[in-house]
């Protein structure tokens, strides 16, 4: 009787130890494969079936993931123009910051200065063009049309030269007649006085003509100098008016005004509002948004299983929060390996396991769009190639 009891006790101890060992062994794919390998070594006749699915944890995310829309630090949120759940288009104004009114006044002030400077520039340009035209006309007149005074003086000089020539002929004739005693010495002296008077008048007229011509040369030089001055003055006056700098300031002011308007960087849905009107926008975003029209599951597949996963395979997504399973297709497999950030509810799961992110595009379903970031269980059918 005692040997039978001892044998029964031994069997119970072995079964208890086996049960405890199976509970302590980590419930992971690697642990399962290790147990199967141990059984195959001890029992060569055991056949290990090929893997048909890869299990992983994941989360629901919109296309492009969740976007945090923020504002410059230190500014206050003045107006919030959207509600949670609202659909917006790329470029729509989501919020207005408190500095918007001040920046808008600054922009209008610079715009007014630019208008005034533009008007002044037009006036300066018109005045400069008028001076240029006047100087050019004056120079052309002096170059091609001698002044009337010079023409009159030239005529006077020619007349006096003719008078001198006539008086000289009379003197020569009287000199010949005096030598023949046919004219008196008194007549000849009187004619000599006439000749001298005409000669003096001719010399004075010639000096006056030379003076007028010298004045014309000076007038020409002055007209050219005035034309050069007018040509140089207009660009100088134009540069003195701040047009380009005001345009640059206006563009900068417009940029500052635009920075006070928080716009949607993409088309999508407002998922959560994190900052309310009156609060200061620091490092915390104003809203979170995402394109929930196309939902994905971001699955964390163990690095030891990633070789079984390929683009195009079908996947099944499950969670107690979902009334039914979701289905999708593997669209992208990550290129890097990282530490698993999703926690398994199984206390025996390996939390330090290294994983690869697999992006699964879900079939159209309104359930996923209502539960962004929901943690789900993913089963990928690895037989579907």
C-alpha positions in Angstrom: 0.0 0.0 0.0 2.8 2.4 0.9 4.6 1.9 -2.5 1.4 2.7 -4.3 0.9 5.9 -2.4 4.5 6.9 -3.0 4.1 6.4 -6.7 0.9 8.4 -6.8 2.6 11.2 -4.9 5.5 11.3 -7.3 3.1 11.5 -10.3 1.3 14.5 -8.7 4.6 16.3 -8.0 5.7 15.8 -11.6 2.4 17.1 -13.0 2.5 20.1 -10.6 6.0 21.0 -11.6 5.1 20.7 -15.3 2.0 23.0 -14.8 4.1 25.6 -12.9 6.8 25.6 -15.5 4.2 26.1 -18.3 2.8 29.1 -16.4 6.1 30.7 -15.8 7.4 30.2 -19.3 6.9 33.6 -21.2 3.9 33.4 -23.6 5.7 34.8 -26.6 6.3 33.4 -30.1 9.9 32.8 -29.2 8.9 30.9 -26.1 6.5 28.8 -28.1 9.1 28.0 -30.7 11.6 27.2 -27.9 9.1 24.7 -26.3 8.4 23.1 -29.7 12.1 22.8 -30.3 12.6 21.1 -26.9 9.8 18.7 -27.6 11.2 17.9 -31.0 14.6 17.1 -29.6 13.1 14.9 -26.9 10.4 13.5 -29.2 11.7 13.4 -32.8 8.4 12.1 -34.0 6.6 15.4 -33.1 5.9 17.5 -36.3 5.8 21.3 -36.0 3.1 22.9 -38.2 4.2 26.0 -40.3 3.1 29.4 -39.0 0.0 30.8 -40.6 -0.4 34.0 -38.6 1.7 36.6 -36.9 0.2 38.2 -33.8 1.2 41.7 -32.7 -0.1 44.7 -30.7 -1.0 47.9 -32.5 -2.9 51.1 -32.4 -5.4 52.9 -34.6 -4.1 56.0 -36.4 -5.3 58.3 -39.2 -3.5 58.6 -42.4 -0.3 60.6 -41.7 -0.8 59.9 -38.0 -2.1 62.5 -35.5 -0.8 66.1 -36.2 -0.2 68.5 -33.3 -1.0 72.1 -34.5 0.7 74.6 -32.3 1.5 78.4 -32.2 4.5 80.5 -31.4 5.5 80.5 -27.7 4.3 83.3 -25.5 1.3 84.4 -27.6 -2.3 84.2 -26.2 -5.1 82.4 -28.0 -7.7 85.0 -28.9 -10.3 83.0 -30.9 -10.9 79.3 -31.5 -12.9 78.8 -34.7 -13.3 75.0 -34.7 -14.9 72.3 -32.6 -13.9 68.7 -31.8 -15.0 66.4 -34.5 -15.2 69.1 -37.2 -13.9 68.4 -40.6 -11.6 71.1 -42.0 -9.7 71.7 -45.3 -6.0 72.4 -45.7 -5.5 76.2 -45.2 -8.6 76.8 -43.1 -8.2 79.1 -40.2 -8.4 77.2 -36.9 -7.6 79.9 -34.4 -6.5 83.6 -34.1 -3.8 84.7 -31.7 -4.0 87.8 -29.5 -1.3 89.7 -31.3 -3.3 89.6 -34.6 -4.9 93.0 -34.2 -1.6 94.7 -33.4 0.2 93.0 -36.3 -2.7 94.1 -38.6 -2.4 97.7 -37.5 1.3 97.6 -38.1 0.7 96.2 -41.6 -1.8 98.9 -42.4 0.5 101.6 -41.2 3.4 100.4 -43.4 0.9 100.1 -46.3 -0.1 103.8 -45.8 3.5 104.8 -45.8 4.1 102.9 -49.0 1.2 104.6 -50.7 2.5 108.0 -49.6 6.0 107.2 -50.8 4.7 105.9 -54.1 2.8 109.2 -54.7 5.9 111.2 -53.8 8.0 109.1 -56.1 5.6 109.7 -59.0 5.8 113.5 -58.3 9.6 113.5 -58.1 9.8 111.5 -61.3 7.5 113.8 -63.1 9.4 116.9 -61.9 12.7 115.3 -62.9 11.4 114.4 -66.3 10.3 118.0 -66.8 13.7 119.4 -65.8 15.3 116.9 -68.2 13.1 118.0 -71.0 13.7 121.7 -70.3 17.4 121.3 -70.1 17.5 119.2 -73.3 15.4 121.7 -75.1 17.6 124.6 -74.0 20.7 122.8 -75.1 19.2 122.0 -78.5 18.2 125.6 -78.9 21.7 126.9 -78.2 23.3 124.3 -80.4 21.1 124.7 -83.5 19.7 128.2 -83.3 22.0 131.2 -82.4 20.4 133.8 -80.2 18.8 136.8 -81.9 21.3 139.3 -80.3 24.2 137.5 -82.0 22.4 137.6 -85.3 21.7 141.3 -84.9 25.2 142.0 -83.9 26.6 140.1 -86.8 24.5 142.1 -89.2 25.7 145.3 -87.5 29.3 144.2 -87.9 28.8 143.4 -91.6 27.2 146.8 -92.1 30.0 148.6 -90.4 32.6 146.7 -92.4 30.8 147.8 -95.5 30.8 151.4 -94.3 34.5 151.2 -93.5 35.2 149.8 -96.9 33.2 152.6 -98.6 34.9 155.2 -96.4 38.3 153.8 -97.3 37.5 154.0 -101.0 36.4 157.6 -100.5 39.6 158.4 -98.7 41.7 156.8 -101.4 39.9 158.7 -104.1 40.3 162.0 -102.3 44.0 161.3 -101.7 44.4 160.8 -105.5 42.4 164.0 -106.3 44.4 166.0 -103.7 47.6 164.9 -105.3 46.3 166.3 -108.6 45.0 169.4 -106.8 41.5 168.4 -107.7 40.3 168.2 -104.1 41.1 170.1 -101.0 43.0 168.8 -98.1 40.1 169.7 -95.9 37.8 167.3 -97.7 40.3 164.5 -97.5 40.7 165.1 -93.7 36.9 165.1 -93.2 36.7 161.8 -95.0 39.4 160.4 -92.9 37.4 161.3 -89.8 34.4 159.4 -91.2 36.7 156.4 -91.9 38.0 156.4 -88.3 34.5 156.7 -86.9 33.3 153.8 -88.9 36.4 151.8 -87.9 35.8 152.5 -84.3 32.2 151.5 -84.5 33.2 148.3 -86.4 35.7 147.4 -83.7 33.2 148.1 -81.0 30.6 146.0 -82.8 33.1 143.2 -83.3 34.0 143.2 -79.6 30.3 143.1 -78.7 29.9 140.2 -81.1 32.8 138.3 -79.6 31.3 138.9 -76.2 27.9 137.6 -77.3 29.5 134.5 -78.8 31.6 133.8 -75.6 28.4 134.1 -73.7 26.7 131.6 -76.0 29.5 129.1 -75.4 29.1 129.6 -71.7 25.3 129.2 -72.1 25.9 125.9 -73.9 28.2 124.7 -71.2 25.7 125.7 -68.6 22.9 124.0 -70.4 24.9 120.8 -70.7 25.7 121.0 -67.0 22.1 121.5 -66.1 21.1 118.5 -68.3 23.7 116.4 -66.5 22.5 117.6 -63.1 18.9 116.9 -64.0 19.8 113.4 -65.1 21.7 112.7 -61.9 19.2 114.4 -59.6 16.2 112.3 -60.5 17.7 108.9 -59.6 19.1 110.5 -56.4 15.6 111.8 -55.5 14.1 108.4 -56.3 16.6 106.6 -54.1 15.9 108.9 -51.2 12.3 107.7 -51.2 12.0 104.5 -49.3 10.1 102.3 -51.6 11.9 99.0 -51.7 12.5 99.0 -47.9 8.8 99.7 -47.3 7.8 96.9 -49.6 10.1 94.6 -47.7 8.7 95.8 -44.4 5.2 95.3 -45.7 6.0 91.8 -46.7 7.5 91.1 -43.3 4.4 92.6 -41.6 2.1 90.4 -43.8 4.1 87.4 -42.7 3.7 88.4 -39.0 0.0 88.8 -39.5 -0.2 85.4 -41.2 1.7 83.8 -38.2 -1.2 85.1 -36.0 -3.6 82.9 -38.0 -3.3 79.2 -37.2 -4.2 77.3 -40.3 -4.9 73.7 -40.9 -1.7 72.1 -42.4 -3.9 69.4 -44.0 -7.4 68.3 -44.7 -8.8 66.2 -41.8 -10.8 66.1 -38.6 -10.2 68.0 -35.3 -9.6 65.2 -32.9 -8.9 67.2 -29.7 -8.7 70.8 -28.5 -5.8 71.3 -26.0 -5.8 75.1 -25.6 -8.8 77.3 -25.0 -9.3 81.1 -25.8 -7.5 83.2 -23.2 -4.8 80.7 -22.5 -1.1 81.3 -23.4 0.2 79.1 -26.2 3.4 77.6 -24.8 4.8 74.2 -25.8 1.3 72.6 -25.7 -0.4 72.3 -29.1 -3.7 74.1 -29.7 -5.4 71.2 -31.4 -4.8 67.7 -32.6 -6.0 66.6 -36.0 -5.8 63.8 -38.5 -7.1 62.5 -41.8 -9.7 60.0 -40.4 -11.1 59.4 -43.8 -8.3 56.8 -44.2 -7.5 54.8 -41.1 -4.5 52.6 -40.4 -3.3 50.2 -37.8 0.3 50.7 -36.7 1.3 47.2 -35.6 4.4 46.4 -33.6 5.7 43.1 -34.9 8.4 41.2 -33.1 11.7 41.4 -34.9 11.9 37.6 -35.0 8.6 37.5 -36.9 9.1 40.3 -39.3 10.6 38.0 -42.0 7.1 36.4 -42.3 5.4 39.7 -43.0 5.1 41.1 -46.6 3.3 43.9 -48.3 -0.2 42.9 -49.5 -0.9 40.4 -46.7 -4.3 40.6 -45.1 -4.7 41.5 -41.4 -7.4 41.2 -38.8 -7.7 43.9 -36.1 -9.6 43.1 -32.8 -10.4 44.9 -29.6 -13.0 44.6 -26.8 -13.9 48.2 -27.7 -14.8 47.2 -31.3 -18.2 45.5 -31.8 -16.6 43.7 -34.8 -13.2 42.9 -36.1 -11.6 45.3 -38.7 -9.8 44.1 -41.8 -7.0 45.6 -43.7 -3.9 45.1 -45.9 -0.2 45.5 -45.1 0.9 48.6 -46.9 4.3 49.4 -45.5 7.0 47.6 -43.4 9.3 49.8 -41.3 13.0 49.9 -41.9 14.1 50.3 -38.2 13.8 48.2 -35.1 12.9 49.9 -31.8 11.7 49.0 -28.3 8.1 48.1 -27.9 6.1 51.1 -26.6 2.8 49.3 -26.3 2.1 47.3 -23.1 0.5 43.9 -23.3 -2.2 43.1 -20.8 -0.5 39.7 -20.2 1.8 40.2 -17.1 4.0 37.4 -18.4 4.7 39.2 -21.8 8.2 40.4 -22.5 8.0 44.2 -22.3 11.6 44.7 -23.6 10.9 43.0 -26.9 12.3 44.8 -30.0 9.7 45.4 -32.7 9.3 46.7 -36.2 6.4 49.0 -37.1 4.1 47.6 -39.8 1.6 50.0 -41.4 -1.8 48.3 -42.2 -4.4 50.2 -44.3 -7.8 49.4 -43.0 -10.9 48.8 -45.1 -13.4 51.7 -45.0 -15.1 51.6 -41.6 -16.5 54.4 -39.4 -15.7 52.5 -36.2 -11.9 53.1 -36.5 -12.3 56.8 -37.1 -14.1 57.2 -33.8 -11.4 55.5 -31.7 -8.0 57.0 -32.7 -5.1 55.6 -30.8 -7.1 52.6 -29.6 -4.8 49.7 -28.7 -5.7 46.6 -30.6 -4.6 43.1 -31.3 -3.5 42.4 -34.8 -3.3 39.0 -36.6 -1.5 39.0 -40.0 -2.2 36.1 -42.3 1.3 35.3 -43.4 0.1 32.6 -45.9 -1.4 35.4 -48.1 1.4 36.4 -50.4 
